[in-house]
Amino acid sequence: MIELGGSIKLSNFEGIEPALLIVIKKVVGNYTKKISESFKEFKEIMITLEDKSTNKIAVRVKADKEYTSEASDKNLFFALDKALSIILKQ
């Protein structure tokens, strides 16, 4: 588990290339800022890479209630973007 600050957790991202991980952290940080401004009582965001072969991403946000989303794509960044944008639209 990788923790970015107190409210961002990345699970199963160990073993990802360091250069890719830097980009992932920036994308997650930008989305988390938007999510924390949009959701009442934002507490934390947990992003899990469920399947590395299909880049299946699951996102769980704890705020006034719990929000979840899932997405997968051949490209890890697209999957991450899809899953996080679904959360923002809820």
N, C-alpha and C positions, 0 to 999 in steps of 0.2 A: 504494500500500500504506500502510495506517495501522497504526502499532505502538502498542500500549497496554502500557507496561512492556516487559520483555524477552521475555515468553513468550506474548503475545497479538498476533496479526496479523490484520488485516481486509483482504481483497483485493477490489477492484472496488466499494468503498463510496464512492468519490469521487463527488461530485455529489449525494449524498443531502442533503436539507435538514438544516441544522445542528441544529434542534430534534429531528428524528427520530434523528439520529446520537447525540445525548446519551442518549436512551433506549436505543438499541442498545448503546452502550458500557456502560451500567449493567446491562442484561440479560446481556451477554457477561461482564462482570466477576463478577456473582453466580454464573453457571454455572461459570466458570473456577475460582472458589474451591472449589465443590463437587467439580468434576472433579479438581482438584489434590489434594484431601484423599482422594479415593476411589481414585485410580490410583497404583500404585507407580512411582516414578522419573519423575514428570511432568516433561516438558521444555518443550513448547509446544503451543499450539492455533492453528490456522489456519482462519479462516472466510472462505469465498469466496461472493460473490453472483454466481452463474454466469449468471443470466438475470434482468434487471431487470423484464421484462414479466410473467414468471410468478413472480417472487420465489423462484427456485430457489436454495437455500442448500446448500453443501457444507461439511462440517466434518471436519477431520483433526486428531487428537490424537496427539502423539508422547509416549510414556511407555515402560514396559517393552516394549511393542510398539506398533504403529500401529493406531489405531482410526479408522474413518470412518463418516460418515452423510450422507444427503441428504434434503431435504424441500422441498416447495413449497406455497404457499398464496396465495390472493388478497391476504392481509394479510401484509406483510413480518414483523411481529412474531410472528405465529403460525407462519410458516415457520421463523424463527429458533428459536423455542421448541421446535418439533417436532424439528428437527435436533439441537439440544443435548440434549434429553431422551433421544433415542435413544442418544447417546453415554453418558450416565449409566447407562443400563440394560445396557450391555455388560459 
